[in-house]
């Protein structure tokens, strides 16, 4: 049997309050880390809806405002863990379904957002019920490390498409970002507390400054992905003073059952992902396993945040794995830092100049950040799994099978039929689209639910692992349920409730 895990040594624990200047810089790091992923969703969906640049600017500001409000609620009243809330990618399939229907019916972008808001609001109240009723906390009793470990691994592994592809837009810049993060966080941090706490912001400031100098001197072409474009800063407004641009900026919500059902599938995937995120974040912050009460509050307040999002014109929010990786890298688990980050995100949503400044960070720099941080999430999943008995064939099969299917099933669901196929010896193998091969005969609403779950690796792994782990005989000790997961951390206060 493996020895109990020890919580990582943290510099600032959950209840610790760093000095104000240090806390502010740490909070800026969190805002920088989540900014790229959060903004990428409105930049993806806005043009698909046919929005004008002015409408997309409002959408980005709304998303940042909602993320800030959700972050403050989660870190203050929800799990009370240092978790940033941001736009969830789990809902993209549902939102694209709204956009596709709107395109067929010639809806305006405002109408599409009204139906999206309606689906978000209904799902949010259901998520609130699931959380505040204690149902999710009860699930903790049947979710062993054999189940949670692969889910956390997939949270990190599923983000692979946002790493090298984004970094590859300009490898010299993204490579320098990665090298500096490794140098600051793993080498110089041994000798300097500054680099131990501020590896990300130090690397970003250095690389962006070099990119700016290169842009000004002509070394970097203006149309290069590595160029720093500051023109938006001068052109943007200082303050979003019009209340109509903040509350129901697209009009009042509209409701359609098919869109609501599709959004519920996104909520299911989001809940499973958040469950794993809570465990990863709590361990990285030196707090051990989150309690059932914490988990219930966390999911409940994610529902509250999503309901507010439906009113403020953004998209559904969830816990952000990117920033959990930052907590582990800096070893700063103070919730006060994340609360300050929430205030910064609100400012980004209300003051256009701040958003324009953050938007000036070149995408290869963001790609370098992703490459450096996402793998750490997967490693935490390995750590969680090691709490179970890894000499057990039962555990190895369940964990391995659920992890593999969590990668393979979404690949099947996302496969598009190709006339080329894959050559295996003398045989041409083709894969039919999942919707045609398996789902075509199902009602539209059911098909949407199955497709949304099947295309989300975390949901697939959680469902398979949950079923097998609770049906196949195994003792609590073998499953890792009776093994104390942590000892008292060496630094920092880790009060959770």
C-alpha positions in Angstrom: 0.0 0.0 0.0 1.3 3.5 -0.9 2.3 5.9 1.9 -0.1 8.7 2.6 0.4 11.8 0.4 1.7 15.0 2.0 0.4 18.3 1.1 2.8 20.5 -0.8 4.7 23.1 1.2 2.9 26.4 0.6 4.2 29.9 1.0 0.8 31.4 1.7 -2.1 29.1 2.8 -5.8 29.5 2.3 -6.4 32.0 5.1 -3.1 33.8 4.8 -3.0 37.4 3.6 0.1 38.4 1.7 1.3 42.0 1.9 -0.8 44.3 -0.4 1.8 44.9 -3.2 2.7 41.3 -3.4 -1.0 40.2 -3.3 -1.8 42.6 -6.1 0.9 41.3 -8.3 -0.1 37.7 -7.6 -3.7 38.6 -8.5 -2.5 40.2 -11.8 -0.8 36.9 -12.6 -4.1 35.1 -12.2 -5.9 37.6 -14.4 -3.2 37.2 -17.1 -3.3 33.4 -16.9 -7.1 33.2 -17.5 -7.4 36.1 -19.9 -6.5 34.3 -23.1 -8.8 31.4 -22.6 -11.7 33.5 -21.4 -11.5 36.0 -24.3 -11.1 33.3 -26.9 -14.7 32.1 -26.4 -16.4 35.4 -27.3 -13.8 35.8 -30.1 -14.9 32.4 -31.4 -18.7 32.7 -30.9 -19.1 36.5 -31.7 -18.1 36.3 -35.3 -20.0 33.0 -35.7 -23.2 35.0 -34.7 -22.3 37.8 -37.1 -21.6 40.3 -34.4 -20.0 43.7 -35.3 -16.7 44.6 -33.7 -18.6 46.9 -31.3 -20.8 44.0 -30.2 -17.9 41.7 -29.8 -16.2 44.3 -27.5 -19.4 44.4 -25.3 -19.4 40.6 -25.3 -15.8 40.4 -24.1 -16.4 43.0 -21.4 -19.5 41.1 -20.2 -17.5 37.9 -20.0 -14.8 39.5 -17.9 -17.3 41.1 -15.6 -19.1 37.8 -15.1 -15.8 36.0 -14.4 -14.9 38.6 -11.8 -18.3 38.3 -10.0 -18.2 34.5 -10.1 -14.6 34.4 -8.8 -15.5 36.6 -5.8 -18.6 34.5 -5.0 -16.7 31.2 -5.3 -13.6 32.2 -3.2 -15.7 34.0 -0.6 -18.9 32.0 -0.2 -18.5 28.8 -2.3 -15.6 26.4 -1.8 -13.5 29.3 -0.4 -10.6 27.9 -2.4 -8.4 30.1 -4.6 -10.3 29.2 -7.8 -10.8 31.6 -10.7 -14.1 31.4 -12.5 -14.2 31.8 -16.2 -16.0 30.9 -19.4 -16.6 27.1 -19.7 -15.7 25.3 -22.9 -18.2 22.6 -21.9 -21.0 24.7 -23.3 -19.6 25.4 -26.7 -21.6 22.6 -28.4 -24.9 23.9 -26.9 -24.1 27.5 -27.9 -23.2 26.5 -31.5 -26.5 24.6 -31.6 -28.2 27.9 -30.9 -26.1 29.7 -33.5 -26.9 27.0 -36.1 -30.7 27.3 -35.4 -30.5 31.0 -35.5 -28.7 31.0 -38.8 -31.5 28.9 -40.3 -34.2 31.3 -38.9 -32.3 34.5 -39.7 -32.0 35.5 -36.1 -29.9 38.6 -35.2 -26.9 38.2 -32.9 -29.0 39.8 -30.1 -31.7 37.1 -30.5 -29.1 34.3 -30.4 -27.7 35.7 -27.2 -31.2 35.9 -25.7 -31.8 32.2 -26.3 -28.3 31.4 -24.9 -29.1 33.5 -21.8 -32.4 31.6 -21.4 -30.7 28.2 -21.5 -28.0 29.4 -19.1 -30.5 30.7 -16.6 -32.6 27.5 -16.5 -29.5 25.3 -16.1 -28.1 27.6 -13.5 -31.1 27.1 -11.2 -30.8 23.4 -11.6 -27.1 23.5 -10.8 -27.9 25.6 -7.7 -30.4 22.9 -6.6 -27.8 20.1 -7.1 -25.2 22.0 -5.1 -27.2 23.5 -2.3 -29.2 20.3 -1.8 -26.0 18.5 -0.8 -26.3 15.9 -3.6 -22.8 16.6 -4.9 -21.3 16.3 -1.4 -22.9 12.9 -1.1 -21.4 11.9 -4.4 -18.0 12.3 -2.8 -18.6 9.1 -0.9 -18.8 7.1 -4.1 -16.1 9.0 -6.0 -12.8 7.4 -4.9 -9.3 8.4 -6.1 -9.6 5.7 -8.7 -12.4 7.8 -10.3 -11.2 11.3 -9.5 -7.5 10.7 -10.6 -8.3 10.0 -14.3 -10.8 12.9 -14.4 -8.2 15.4 -13.2 -5.7 14.0 -15.6 -8.1 14.6 -18.5 -8.7 18.1 -17.3 -5.1 18.8 -18.1 -4.7 16.5 -21.1 -7.9 17.8 -22.7 -6.3 21.2 -23.0 -3.5 20.0 -25.3 -5.1 21.7 -28.3 -4.6 25.1 -26.6 -0.9 24.6 -26.0 1.5 23.9 -28.9 -1.0 25.0 -31.6 -1.2 28.5 -30.0 2.5 28.6 -29.1 3.4 27.4 -32.6 2.2 30.7 -34.1 5.7 32.0 -33.1 7.9 29.5 -31.5 10.8 31.8 -30.6 8.5 34.0 -28.4 6.5 31.1 -26.9 9.7 29.1 -26.4 11.3 32.0 -24.6 8.2 32.3 -22.4 8.4 28.6 -21.5 12.2 28.7 -20.8 11.8 31.8 -18.5 8.9 30.2 -16.6 11.0 27.0 -16.0 14.1 29.1 -15.1 12.2 31.3 -12.7 9.9 28.7 -11.1 12.3 25.8 -10.8 15.8 27.2 -10.7 16.0 30.8 -9.5 13.1 30.2 -7.1 15.4 28.1 -5.0 17.4 31.2 -4.3 14.9 34.0 -4.6 11.4 34.2 -3.1 10.5 36.8 -5.7 10.9 34.3 -8.5 9.2 31.6 -6.5 6.1 33.8 -6.2 6.1 35.7 -9.5 7.5 33.4 -12.1 4.6 33.9 -14.5 4.3 37.7 -14.4 8.1 38.1 -14.6 8.2 36.0 -17.7 5.2 37.7 -19.3 6.6 41.2 -18.6 10.0 40.4 -20.0 8.7 38.6 -23.2 6.0 41.2 -23.9 8.5 44.0 -23.4 10.9 42.4 -25.9 8.0 41.9 -28.4 7.0 45.5 -28.0 10.6 46.7 -28.6 10.8 44.4 -31.6 7.5 45.7 -33.0 8.6 49.4 -32.6 12.0 48.8 -34.2 10.6 46.7 -37.1 12.3 43.5 -36.1 8.9 42.0 -35.6 6.5 42.7 -38.5 3.2 44.4 -37.6 1.2 41.5 -38.9 3.3 38.9 -37.0 1.5 37.0 -34.2 4.3 38.2 -31.9 3.6 41.8 -32.6 2.2 44.0 -29.8 -0.7 46.1 -31.1 -1.4 49.0 -28.7 -3.8 50.8 -31.1 -6.9 49.4 -29.3 -5.8 51.0 -26.0 -6.1 54.5 -27.3 -9.3 53.8 -29.2 -11.2 52.1 -26.4 -13.5 53.9 -24.0 -12.5 54.3 -20.4 -15.7 53.3 -18.7 -18.8 51.3 -19.7 -21.2 53.9 -18.2 -24.4 52.8 -20.0 -26.4 50.4 -17.8 -28.0 49.0 -20.9 -24.6 47.6 -21.9 -24.2 45.8 -18.6 -27.6 44.4 -17.5 -29.4 42.4 -20.3 -27.2 44.0 -23.0 -28.8 41.8 -25.6 -32.4 42.0 -24.5 -34.4 39.8 -22.1 -33.8 36.0 -22.2 -35.9 33.7 -24.4 -36.5 30.0 -23.7 -36.6 26.9 -25.9 -36.6 23.3 -24.6 -34.0 21.9 -27.0 -31.5 24.6 -26.2 -32.1 24.1 -22.4 -31.5 20.4 -22.7 -28.3 20.9 -24.7 -27.1 23.4 -22.0 -27.9 20.9 -19.2 -25.4 18.5 -20.8 -22.8 21.2 -20.6 -23.7 21.8 -16.9 -23.2 18.1 -16.2 -19.7 18.1 -17.8 -18.9 21.4 -15.9 -20.0 19.9 -12.6 -17.8 16.8 -13.1 -14.8 19.0 -14.2 -15.3 21.3 -11.2 -15.4 18.4 -8.8 -11.9 17.4 -10.0 -10.8 21.0 -10.0 -11.8 21.4 -6.3 -9.6 18.4 -5.4 -6.7 19.6 -7.4 -6.9 23.2 -6.1 -7.3 22.2 -2.5 -4.3 20.0 -2.6 -2.1 22.6 -4.4 -3.2 25.2 -1.8 -2.2 22.8 1.0 -5.7 22.0 2.1 -6.1 18.3 1.4 -9.3 16.9 0.1 -12.3 19.3 0.0 -15.1 18.5 2.4 -18.6 17.5 1.2 -19.8 20.9 2.4 -17.2 22.7 0.4 -18.1 20.8 -2.8 -21.8 21.4 -2.4 -21.3 25.1 -1.8 -18.9 25.3 -4.7 -21.4 23.8 -7.2 -24.2 25.8 -5.7 -22.4 29.1 -6.1 -21.3 28.1 -9.6 -25.0 28.0 -10.4 -25.5 31.4 -8.8 -22.6 32.8 -10.9 -24.1 31.3 -14.1 -27.5 32.9 -13.2 -25.8 36.3 -12.9 -24.0 35.6 -16.1 -27.4 35.1 -17.9 -28.4 38.6 -16.7 -25.1 40.3 -17.6 -24.8 39.0 -21.1 -21.9 36.6 -20.8 -21.5 32.8 -21.1 -21.7 30.0 -18.5 -18.7 30.0 -16.1 -16.9 27.3 -14.2 -13.7 26.8 -12.3 -10.5 27.4 -14.3 -7.9 24.7 -14.5 -5.3 27.1 -15.8 -5.2 29.1 -12.6 -5.1 26.0 -10.5 -1.9 25.2 -12.2 -0.7 28.6 -11.3 -1.5 28.0 -7.6 0.7 24.9 -7.7 3.5 26.6 -9.5 3.7 29.6 -7.2 2.7 27.7 -4.1 0.5 30.6 -3.1 -3.0 29.3 -2.1 -4.3 32.5 -0.4 -7.9 33.1 -1.2 -7.4 36.8 -0.7 -5.2 36.9 -3.8 -7.9 35.3 -5.9 -10.5 37.7 -4.4 -8.3 40.6 -5.6 -8.1 38.9 -9.0 -11.9 38.9 -9.1 -11.9 42.7 -8.5 -9.4 43.1 -11.3 -11.6 41.0 -13.7 -14.6 43.2 -12.8 -12.5 46.3 -13.6 -11.5 44.6 -16.9 -15.2 44.3 -17.6 -16.1 47.9 -16.7 -13.1 49.8 -17.9 -12.3 49.3 -21.6 -8.7 50.5 -21.3 -7.8 47.6 -19.0 -9.2 45.0 -21.4 -7.5 46.6 -24.4 -4.1 46.5 -22.5 -4.5 42.8 -21.6 -5.6 42.0 -25.2 -2.3 43.4 -26.4 -0.4 40.4 -25.1 0.6 38.4 -28.2 -1.0 35.0 -28.5 2.3 33.1 -28.6 3.0 34.3 -25.1 -0.3 33.0 -23.9 0.5 29.7 -25.7 3.7 29.4 -23.9 1.9 29.9 -20.6 -0.5 27.1 -21.5 2.3 24.7 -22.4 4.0 25.4 -19.0 0.9 25.1 -16.8 -1.5 22.5 -18.3 0.8 19.5 -17.7 0.9 20.3 -14.0 -2.9 19.6 -13.8 -2.5 16.2 -15.3 0.3 15.4 -12.8 -2.0 16.3 -9.9 -4.4 13.6 -11.3 -1.5 11.1 -11.1 -0.9 12.2 -7.5 -4.6 11.7 -6.7 -4.7 8.2 -8.2 -1.6 7.2 -6.2 -3.7 7.5 -3.0 -5.3 4.3 -4.1 -3.6 0.9 -4.1 -1.7 0.9 -7.4 -0.6 -2.7 -6.9 -4.3 -3.7 -7.4 -5.2 -5.0 -10.8 -8.7 -3.9 -10.2 -7.7 -0.2 -9.7 -5.2 -0.3 -12.6 -7.9 -1.6 -15.0 -10.6 0.9 -13.9 -8.3 3.9 -14.0 -6.6 2.9 -17.2 -9.8 2.0 -19.0 -11.6 5.2 -17.9 -8.6 7.3 -18.9 -8.3 5.7 -22.3 -12.0 5.9 -23.0 -12.0 9.6 -21.8 -9.6 10.2 -24.7 -11.0 7.8 -27.2 -14.8 8.3 -27.0 -14.6 12.1 -27.7 -12.4 11.3 -30.6 -15.1 9.1 -32.0 -17.9 11.6 -31.4 -15.8 14.4 -33.0 -14.8 12.4 -36.0 -16.0 13.6 -39.4 -16.5 11.1 -42.1 -13.6 11.2 -44.6 -13.3 9.6 -48.0 -9.6 9.1 -47.4 -9.8 7.2 -44.1 -6.8 5.6 -42.6 -4.7 3.0 -44.4 -4.1 -0.2 -42.3 -2.1 -2.6 -44.4 -4.2 -3.1 -47.6 -7.4 -2.0 -46.0 -8.9 1.5 -46.0 -10.5 2.1 -42.6 -13.0 5.0 -42.3 -14.9 6.2 -39.2 -18.5 7.4 -39.7 -19.7 10.4 -37.8 -21.1 9.5 -34.4 -24.4 11.3 -35.0 -25.0 9.2 -38.2 -23.7 5.9 -36.8 -25.3 5.9 -33.4 -27.5 8.9 -32.7 -29.5 9.5 -35.8 -32.5 7.5 -34.6 -32.7 9.3 -31.2 -34.9 12.3 -30.5 -33.1 15.6 -31.0 -33.0 16.5 -27.2 -31.6 13.1 -26.2 -29.1 13.2 -29.1 -27.9 16.5 -27.9 -27.3 15.2 -24.4 -25.5 12.0 -25.5 -23.4 14.0 -28.0 -22.4 16.6 -25.4 -21.4 14.0 -22.8 -19.7 11.7 -25.3 -17.6 14.6 -26.7 -16.4 15.6 -23.2 -13.6 13.4 -21.9 -14.0 14.3 -18.3 -17.6 13.3 -18.3 -16.9 10.0 -20.1 -14.1 9.1 -17.6 -16.2 10.0 -14.6 -19.2 8.0 -15.7 -17.2 4.9 -16.6 -15.0 5.1 -13.5 -18.0 5.7 -11.2 -19.9 2.7 -12.5 -16.9 0.3 -12.5 -15.5 1.4 -9.2 -18.8 1.0 -7.4 -19.8 -2.3 -9.1 -16.5 -4.2 -9.0 -15.8 -5.4 -5.5 -13.0 -3.6 -3.7 -12.3 -2.5 -0.1 -12.3 1.1 0.9 -8.6 0.9 1.8 -7.9 -0.6 -1.7 -9.9 2.2 -3.4 -8.1 4.9 -1.3 -11.1 6.0 0.6 -9.8 5.2 4.1 -6.3 6.6 3.5 -5.6 10.0 4.9 -4.7 12.1 1.9 -2.7 14.8 3.5 -0.8 15.9 6.6 -0.7 19.3 8.0 1.2 21.5 5.6 4.6 23.0 6.6 3.5 26.6 6.0 0.3 28.5 5.9 -3.1 28.2 7.4 -5.3 25.8 5.6 -8.7 26.2 7.2 -11.4 25.2 4.7 -14.8 25.7 6.2 
